[in-house]
Amino acid sequence: MDEKPCCEAEALRRIRQVDVGGIVVGISMLDHILAEVREMELPDEKETGRELLKRLKIYNYIPASAEEKYRIALLQEYQKYKGG
């Protein structure tokens, strides 16, 4: 599993583009977050979405008005990551 970035510059190198509600945004540390949440084996989609969003906010600014769109996009990325 990837380690946390040593500095801001390293975190910037770990940005991936994701469609969030029809707008492509750069998300830092997404692969790392997906791996961490997968290891947690959460019981359902609601808990998974909540945890993904919580962890994403550590590395990325998410406007409160866009949280639901991010949660949906994160769950889609999570499903792709899990291979399903």
C-alpha positions as CSV (number, residue, x, y, z in Angstrom):
1,M,0.0,0.0,0.0
2,D,1.2,3.5,-0.7
3,E,2.5,5.6,2.1
4,K,1.3,9.0,3.0
5,P,3.1,11.8,1.1
6,C,6.1,13.3,2.7
7,C,5.2,16.8,1.6
8,E,2.7,18.9,-0.4
9,A,4.7,18.4,-3.6
10,E,4.4,14.6,-3.2
11,A,0.7,14.9,-2.6
12,L,0.3,17.0,-5.7
13,R,1.9,14.2,-7.8
14,R,-0.8,11.8,-6.6
15,I,-3.7,13.7,-8.1
16,R,-6.3,11.9,-10.3
17,Q,-9.0,13.4,-12.4
18,V,-12.6,12.4,-11.6
19,D,-16.0,13.4,-12.9
20,V,-17.9,14.9,-10.1
21,G,-21.4,15.8,-11.1
22,G,-20.4,16.5,-14.7
23,I,-17.3,18.5,-13.8
24,V,-13.8,17.0,-13.9
25,V,-11.9,17.7,-10.8
26,G,-8.4,16.8,-9.6
27,I,-8.5,14.7,-6.4
28,S,-5.4,14.2,-4.4
29,M,-4.6,10.8,-2.7
30,L,-7.7,9.0,-4.1
31,D,-6.0,5.7,-4.7
32,H,-4.6,5.7,-1.2
33,I,-8.0,6.5,0.2
34,L,-9.7,3.8,-1.8
35,A,-7.2,1.3,-0.6
36,E,-7.7,2.3,3.1
37,V,-11.4,2.1,2.9
38,R,-11.4,-1.2,1.1
39,E,-9.3,-2.6,4.0
40,M,-12.0,-1.5,6.5
41,E,-14.6,-3.9,4.9
42,L,-17.5,-1.6,5.7
43,P,-21.0,-3.2,5.8
44,D,-22.8,-1.0,3.3
45,E,-22.7,1.7,0.7
46,K,-23.9,4.4,3.1
47,E,-21.0,3.8,5.5
48,T,-18.5,3.4,2.7
49,G,-19.6,6.7,1.1
50,R,-19.4,8.5,4.4
51,E,-15.9,7.2,5.1
52,L,-14.6,8.0,1.6
53,L,-15.8,11.6,1.9
54,K,-14.4,11.9,5.4
55,R,-11.0,10.8,4.3
56,L,-11.1,12.8,1.1
57,K,-11.5,15.9,3.1
58,I,-8.2,15.4,4.8
59,Y,-6.3,16.0,1.5
60,N,-8.9,18.0,-0.6
61,Y,-11.2,20.9,-0.2
62,I,-14.8,20.0,-0.8
63,P,-17.5,22.7,-0.7
64,A,-20.4,21.7,1.6
65,S,-22.8,22.3,-1.3
66,A,-21.0,19.7,-3.4
67,E,-20.6,16.9,-0.8
68,E,-23.4,14.7,-2.1
69,K,-21.9,14.9,-5.7
70,Y,-18.5,14.0,-4.4
71,R,-20.0,11.1,-2.3
72,I,-21.7,9.7,-5.4
73,A,-18.5,10.1,-7.6
74,L,-16.4,8.5,-4.8
75,L,-18.7,5.5,-4.6
76,Q,-18.4,5.1,-8.4
77,E,-14.6,5.2,-8.2
78,Y,-14.7,2.8,-5.3
79,Q,-16.7,0.3,-7.3
80,K,-14.3,0.5,-10.2
81,Y,-11.4,0.1,-7.8
82,K,-12.9,-3.0,-6.3
83,G,-13.5,-4.4,-9.8
84,G,-17.2,-4.4,-9.7
